[in-house]
């Protein structure tokens, strides 16, 4: 796929979104691109907040959306420049500066108090103004993000930073070429490329501690000045932290009190008291100096353990005005081959955090649950509907950008066939699935807290359920999840067409409405279920359900925007469990016709039992296939490593030896042996075995 093809697809996606939601193309463009920037971890989340105005002196103001990352207290403000033209136009420097100035002026006017009487209280723009006022003292950096379907010139110079009340303002432009480059890359994310010599005189002093013969990884022991680590964190923010660590810490506490106490009272003892940090990179430059080796550069540098240490040093310097001159931090830096990074880095993260209170859910992006959802999505066809002659897949993206990357090397005919079987509108991401299921599980206040927080909550729930009985996650579960996704999209479209809708809080209205439907069905018909199979088969919402959602969505809208609500900021109010509790207490009954689309609990249980039985059969076959596909060399390597480290029991040694003998004779280990081999492999990975490859 070329850049021009990608841009055309993006424009068509925007048009389809605008048509579905009955919104302008610019606001639809903002939402489509924001979703992509969340996917590639540029934005932690996103809240649309369109506002256009002018000061009394005629200076223009504009914002299109925002999100506050409370982990590093960075406020992202977005603004859009959308042309929708057939051919990509060029965005020149002066145009970009004018657009950024409008956002800058908006924030200054908020702080000057001149907009308080200008913005309606029950609008998303007011929520942004309220958030700015409430957290002015906490915000440490502003990132203005310009989204555009134009292309910036190769000669476009980086815009210098500025300040608002002593806080740095950074300017970031995401044009269509930059989106294409990142989303089509193997990693699907922009990497951190850190020149350490910019933060210290020579770089980071190091000793090479491990260099394997196969060049799979290299490890370095380093001593890092605390000021340098804090400077790096201040520049790169929470993006410096490996995704699993960031997800975990963002839902806990970002600054450890004991670490802070050491910084403030015993800085010279910090090196002795603190465990230091573990980091990874996909490329490292080492230079020889007269007094030893120094690391001067690292590509895709990520802290996989020590996130609280990193954040605490930066926070203490910023908030407590602490002097970090006498503090040094020990660091283990592991360089991993870029092709192996998606597999090896999460395993290093898992191992590094094994003694901390970080549950398996915090490494959930690599959980077997996702693998299964992906496998089911690739083999399970949805019925053809609406006169179509083709059955289709609902494509589950287990890895970031998987859908786009699947097409990159296809011929035109192969790509056409792929798109027929895997329509773009039938792509489901991990965060989508978490949003659908948590809404149906009556957790709209959790969903409203943002994609990352909601995903971690979902992960913890799934991990616990998986350990209890993993066969519950089968084709029936996947079909139900897709049906909930269809319902979600329908309700989004439904809301946009209502006279009472004021172009704000749609995401909150949707999750609360679906949660309320689920709650009312359980309350009114405790022995029945919504017939989600009906939605899966028809790929549409029955009239009875659509009519019911019309009533529920209006009810929800009036509740969350009620002038008597406990918190003025609607977005923040929707994050409170009290908002959900109060909604459940209100008097609302389901319509009589809803019974037409419910099924008995006994009938649903029969469907689930059949699905669980089928999943057990699939599990046995896939366990055998997985073991064989890894290959003889893999199992011999892991066997020798486990023996050398004295981590294998006698039974585990016999198991691997027997299985290797079978594979050499072109035979399969049985299902029980294969499952046990997978358990042994998982055990050794946690203990630190680094894989050369995964098939």
N, C-alpha and C positions, 0 to 999 in steps of 0.2 A: 504494500500500500504506500503510495506516494503522499507527499504533503498536501498536494492539491485535492487528492481523493479524500484525505482525512478531513480537510476543511469543508468539503461538500457534505460529508456525513455529519459533521458538527452542525452546519447550517440546517440540514434537514431535521436533525434531532431537536434543534431549537424551535423550528416551525411546528413540528409535531407536538412538542410540549406546550407551546403557546395555544395551539388549537384545542388540545385536550383540557387545558386549565383555563381557557378563555382569558388569557392574560396577554399583555404586550410582548413582542418578541425580545425586547431588551431585558425585561424582568425574567423571561424564560431563559435567555442566554446566561444571565447572572446565576440562576439556579443550576443550570446544566454544568457550567464551568466550575461553580463552587463545589458541586458533587465530585468533580474530577480532582480538584485541588485537595479535597478531604481524602480522597482515595490515595493520592501520592504524598500525603502527610505534609502538605504545605499549610493547610488550614486544619486546626484541631476540630472544628465544627463550623457551622454557619447559620446565621439568622438574617433573613432578608429584612431590610429596613430602608425602603426607598424614601428619599426626601430631596426635594429641589426647592431652592429659595434664593433670596438675595438679602444682603444687609441693607441698612438704611442708606448707605453710601453707594449701593448698586453693585457690590461685589457678589459674584455668584457663589452658591453653596450647593453641594450635592454629596450624598452617600447612597450606596445601593445595598449595603449589608455590613455585618460585623461579627466578631466573636472575640471573647476575652479568654485567653489561656491563663488560668489562675495558677498554673504550675510555675511559670516564669514571669507572670504578670505582663504579658505582651498583649496589646490590643490591636487586632487586625481590623482595618476598615477597608472595605472594597468599593470600587467605583468602576463603571463599565463604559466602554466605547465600542458600540456594536453597529456595524454597517449593514450586514446581511447581503452584501453585494455578491454577484456571481464570481467575480475575480477578486483576489485578495488585494486590498489597498495597503499603502504604506503609512505607518504611524510615525510622524516626525517628532522630534524632540520638543519643539515649542508647544505642540498639541498636548503631549503628555504632561508637561509642566503645568499648563492651564488646568487640566483635569485634576491633577493632584492639589493645586492651589484651592480648588473648590472644597475639597475634603478638609484641607488644613483650615480654611476659613470657618467651616461648620464647627469644628472642635473649638476654635478660639471663641466663637460666638456663644457656644454652650457655656464655656468657662466664664465668659463675661456676663452671663445671665440674661442676654437679650432675646433668647429663643423660648423662654419658659412660657410666655403667653402666646407664642406663635404656633406651637405644635399641639395638636389634639392629644388629650391625656391617654386615650385608649388606642394608641397607634404604636407600631413597632419603632417609629422614629423617636417617640417619647421614651420608650424603653431604653433606647441607646443613650439618649440624653440623661436619663436617670442613672444609668450604669456609669457614665462618664463622671457625673457629679459624685456618685457614691464612692467610686474607687480612684478618684483623682490622685490621692496620696499613695496608692498602692501600685499604680501603673508605672512600669519601668521603661517601657519602650512602645512606640507606635510603629506598626508596619502598614503602610498604605499599599494596597494591592490593586493594580489596574488590570482588568480583564478586557481583552479585545480580540476580535476576529481578524484584525489587521495584522500586518507583519512589520516589526521594527527593523530599521536598517542595520546592516552589519557594522556600520560606523557609529551607531548610536552609543554614546558614552554613558557610563554608569552615572546616575544622578546622585549628587552628593547628599549626605544626610543633613537634616536640619534639627531644630528643637522646638518643643512646645513646653513651656514652663520647666526648663532644664531636663526634659525627657527627650531622648533621641527619637527622631522620626526617620524611618527607612522607606525608600521608595522601590517597589518591586513591580515589574511589568510582566504579565503573562500573556504573550501574544500566541497566535495559533501555532506558530513554528515551535515555540518552547513547549507547549502542551504536547504536540506531536512527538517531539524528541524524547520527552520523559515517559509518556505513556507507551511508546513503542520500544523502549529499552528493556533489557532483560530484567533489571531490578525494578523498573517502574517507579523510580523515585530519584530525585536529585541527590547526589552524594555530597557529603561534607569533605571538602579538600582543604586541609589545614596546613599552613606553612608555619611550623613551630618557631622558626627563626624570627618570625614577625612578633612573637610574644616573649621570647627570651633572646639573649645576645647570640648564642651559638646554636640553639635548639635544645633538645631534651637529652641530658646525659643518660647513657644506657649501657647495658651489658647484654649481649645476645646469649640467652639462656638455653635455647633449644632450636635446633635446625635439623629437621628430619631428612633422611636420605632421599625420600620421594618428593621433597619440596612441597608437601601438602600444607605445611604451615611453618612459621617461624615465630619464636617468642622472645620478648625483650623485657628485662627488668629495668625500670626507670625511676628517676626521682624528679618530680615535677614541682616547681615553685607554686605555692597556692595562688599567688597573684596571677600567674600565667593561666592556671586552670580556671580561675574566676573570670579572667578576660575572655577566654575561649567560650565559656558558657554564656557570658554576657552578649557575645557576638552571635552565637548560633542558637542560644536558647534551648528549649526542651527537645529540639530536633537532634541535639547532640546525644541524647539518651536513646539507646536501642529501644525499639517499639514496645517490647514486652515490659521492660523496666518502666518506661514512661507511663504505660497504661496502668501499671500497678501503683506507682507513686502518685499519679494524678487523682486516684480515688482514696488515697490515704493522707498522710501529712508530708509536706514537701521539705520541711526543715526539722531536723532531729534536735531535740532540746539538749541532749548530752553532747552532741557534736558542737552545737553553738556554745555551750558552757566552756568546753575546752578551748575553742577559738578565742573566747572573751577573757578567760581567766588564766589559762595555762598554754598559750600558743606554742611555746618551745617544746611542750610535751606531745603536741599533736601527732607527730610522726610515730611516736612510741605507742600512743593510745589507739590510733585509728588504723583500720585494716587496709586502708588505701582503696584504689579503684582497679577494676579490670576493664580493659578496652580492646576493641578489635579494629582492624583496618584491612583493606584489600590490596594496598600497596604502601610501602614504607621506604623512604630514602634515608640512608645512614651515611654520615660523613665522618671521616677520621680527623680528629684534632690532636694537638700536641699532648693533651692530657686525657685522651680517650675518645670513645665514639659518641656521636650525637645524632638523634633522629631530627631531621629538619623538615620532613613532610610526611603526611599520612593521608591517604585517600579513603573515603567512606569511614572516617573515624567515628566510632560509637562507644559510649560507656555502657557496658553490659552489667556491671555491678559497681555500686558506689554512687548511684544517682543522688542519694540523700547527702552524701559527703560533698559532691559537686555543687548541688543547689544550696547547701547550707553555707559554704564558703562565699558564694556570690551574694547570698542574702545578708550574711553578717557584715560584709563589706559595704553593702548598699544601705541596709536598714539600720545597722548598729554602728556604722562608721568604724568597723574593726580594722586594725592594722594587720595585714597578712604577711608582712615582710619576713617574719621569723618562722613561718609555717611552710613545711614541705610535705608532699604527698607521694607515697609510693604507688607505682603503677605497673601492672603487668599488661603489656601490649602484645596481642597475638595477630600476626599478619596471615590472612587466609587467602587462598587463590580465589579470584573473583567469581569463577564459575561454580565454586563450591560454597560461596558465602551464604546463599539462601538456606542451605542445609546445616552447615557447620556453625555459623554464628548463633542461631537459636540454641543449638546444643551446648555451646560454650556458655551462653547466657543461663541456660537451665542449670548447668553444673556449677557455675559461679554463685548462683543464688540458692543452691540446694540447702544451705544451712540457715537461710533467712526465712522469715514467715511469708514466703511467696508461694501461693498455691499453684497447682498445675494449671489452673485457669489462666494465670498470668502468662503462660506460654501457649495459650489456646490457639493462636494462629497456626500452629503446627499439629494440633490435636487430630487424632484419628477420625473424630467426628466430621471434620471438614473433608478429609479424604473420602469418606463414605458418601457424603452429600455430593461431592464432585463425581464419583463413580456412578451413582444413581442417575445424576442429571445427564450423563453422557449416554447411558444405555436406555433410559426410560423415555418413550415417545408419548407426547400428549396427543389426544385425538384431533384429527383435522376438523375444522369448523368453518362455518360461513362459506361453504362451497369450495373451500380449498381442497386440492388433491394431495396435499403433503402433510404428513404428521411432522411434528416439530419437537425439539428439545427445549427445556428451560435450562439455560446455560448457567451453572453455578461457578462463580469465580472464587476458587480457593486461594489463588495467588493474585496479587495486584496486577491489573492490566492484562489478565490471561486471555480475555476475549479478543482484544486487539492484537496481541502478540501471536495468537494462534493463526492469524491471517497474513502475517507479515511476509512470509516466504511462499505463499500460495500463488499458483497461476490464476489468471482471471477466471477460468472456468471452475477451478477448484474453490475459489473464493465465492463465486456465485452459488455453488452447491452448498457450501458451508453456511452462507447467510440464509438460504432457504430453510435449511434444517435447524439453524440457530438464529432466529430473528433477534436483532439488537434489542428490541423492546422486551425480550424474554430473558435478559441477563439479570441474575440475582447475585448480589455481593454478600459477604459475611455480615456486614452491618445492616443490610436490608433484612436478612433473615432474623437477626436479633431484634430489629424493630418490629417486624410482623409478630413474632412469637411473644415478645414481652408485652405488646399491646393486648394480644389475645389472653395472656395470662394475668390481665388486670394490673399492669404496672405502668400506666401512662405517665406518672410522675417521674419514673426512672427513664423512660424513653425521652421525656422532655429535657432531661439533663444533658443531652448531647450524645452523639454517636459513640464516642470513646467510652464514656461512663456506662452507657447502656450496654455496650458490647462486653465489657468486663463483668457486669452483673449477669448477663446471659451466659457468659463462659463459665462462671462459677456454678450456675444452676445446671448447665449441661454436663459439666465435668462430674458433678455429684450423681446425676441421673445415669450417666454413662457407666460409672463404676458399679452402680446398682444392677443395671441390666441394659447393656449396650444394644441388644437386638430391638429395643423399642424404637431405635432410630433406623427406620427402614423406608421402603418405598411409600408406604401409607403416610408416614410422617412427612416425607418430601412432598407428596401430592397435596397434603393439607397445608403445608407451608406455602406452596405455590398459590393455592386457592386464597389464602390470607393475603398474599401479595396482590392478587387480582382485585380482591375486595379493597385493599388499601388504595390502589390506583383509581378505582371507581369512586371511592369516597372523596379523594382529592379532586377529581374532575367534577363531582356533584357539588361540592362546596363552592367552587369557583363560579358556578352558574346561579347561585342564590342571591336574591336582592339584598339580603341582610349581610352578606359577606363584604368586608371592607378592606380586602387585600392585605390582611395581616393575620398571623397566628394560625395559618392553615395547618401546619405540621402538628401543632398542639391540638387543634380541633379534631384532626384525623385520629391521632392515637387515643385521645380521650373518648371519642365516639365509638371506636372499635372495642375498647375496653368496656365501655358501658353496655354495648350490645352483648358481649360475652357474659358480663355480670348479670344482666337481666334474664338471659336465657337460663343460666344456672339457678337463678333465684326462682324464676317462674316455672321452669320445666326441669327439675333436678334429675329426671330420668331420661332426658333427651339431649341430643347434640345437634348443632348446626350441620346440615348435610354439605360439607365442604367438597365431597366428591362430585356433587352436582355442578359446583363452580368449576372444578378441574375439567370435567368432561365438556362443558359448554364454553369454557373460557369467557364466561360472562356472569353477571349478577342477576338472579331472578328478580322479577318485578316486585314481589312481596318484600324482598330484602332491601331493594333500592328505596321503596316507599318508606320503609321503617327507618332507614338511615337519614332520610330527609328530616324526619321528626327529631331523631336523636342529635344530629349535627347542630340544628338550631338551638336545641336545649343546651348542648355543651357550650356553644358560642355565648349564649346569654349568661351561662354560669361563670365562665372564666373571665368575662368582661364586666361582670356585675359591679356597679359602682361601690357596692358594700364589701367587696373582696378585701381580704386581710392585708394584701400587699398591692400597692399601686401598680408596680411593674408586672404586667401580665405574664411576660416570659418567665420571670422569677417565681411568680405565683404558681404557674403550672408545674414547676419543679418540686413543689412542696407536696408531701403526702396528704396534708390537710385538704388541699384542693380536691384530690381524688375522694377522700373520705366524705367531704361535704357534698360532692356530686352524687355519690351513692345514696346518700340520705334523702335526696330530693324525690318527690313523688312523680314517677314516670312508669307507665305500663306499656308492655309490648302490644302491638296490634294483634287482632285475632288471626289474621292471615299468615302470621309468621309460622304457625304450626305446620303449614304446607311444606316447609323446607327444613323440617327437623326429622331426625331419625332416632329410633329407640336405642338406648344404651346397649341392649343385648346385640342388636344388629351391628353397631359400631365395634363391639368387642370381638365379634366373629371376624370382621375385616382385619382388626389389629392382630388377632391370633394367627390368621393365615399369613399376614405380612411378616410376623416374627419368625414363623416356621421357615418361610422362604429365605429370610435374612440369615438364619443359621446355616442353611445349605450354601448360600453365597459366601459366607464367612469362611467356611471350611475350604472351599475351592480357592478363594483369594489368598488365604494363608499359605496354601501349598504353592500357588503361583508366585507369590511374593518371595518366598524363600528360594525357589529355583531361579527366579530372575536376578537375584542378587549375585548369583554365580559362585562357583567353587572357590575362586581366588578370594572373594569377599569373606566367605566363611572360614577359610584357612587363615586369613589375616586376623580376623577378630578372635579366632580360637587361640592363635599364638599370643596375641596381646593379652587376652584374658588369663592365659596360663602364666605368662611372664609377670603379670601384676598380682597373681594369686587371688583372682577374683571369682574363679569358676569352682563350683562344687564338683564332687566326683560324678554325680548324676548329670550335671550340665556338660562336663567333658565327654561322657559317654554319649549323650544326646547328639552333640555336634559331630563326634567321630562316626556314629552310626548314620547320621544324615548325609555326611560327606561321602560315605561309602555308597549309599543309595544313589546320590546324584551322579557320581562317577559312572555308575552302571545304567545311567539314563532312566532312573526310577524316581518316583516322588516320595518324600517323607509323608506319612499319613497326616490327617488334619490335626490330630492331637500333638504329634511331634512338631508340626509346623507352628502351631500356636505357642508351644513352649520355646521354640527357637526365637520367635518374635519377642517373647518375654526376656530371654537371655540377652538379645540384642539391645533392647530398651535399657536393661540394667547396665550394660557396659557403656552405652552412650552417656548415661547419667554419670557414670564413673569417670568419663573423660575420653573415651575412645573417639578418635576423629576419623570420619569416613572419607575414603577417597572418592566414592561416587555412590549415588542412589539411583536405582533404575525405577 
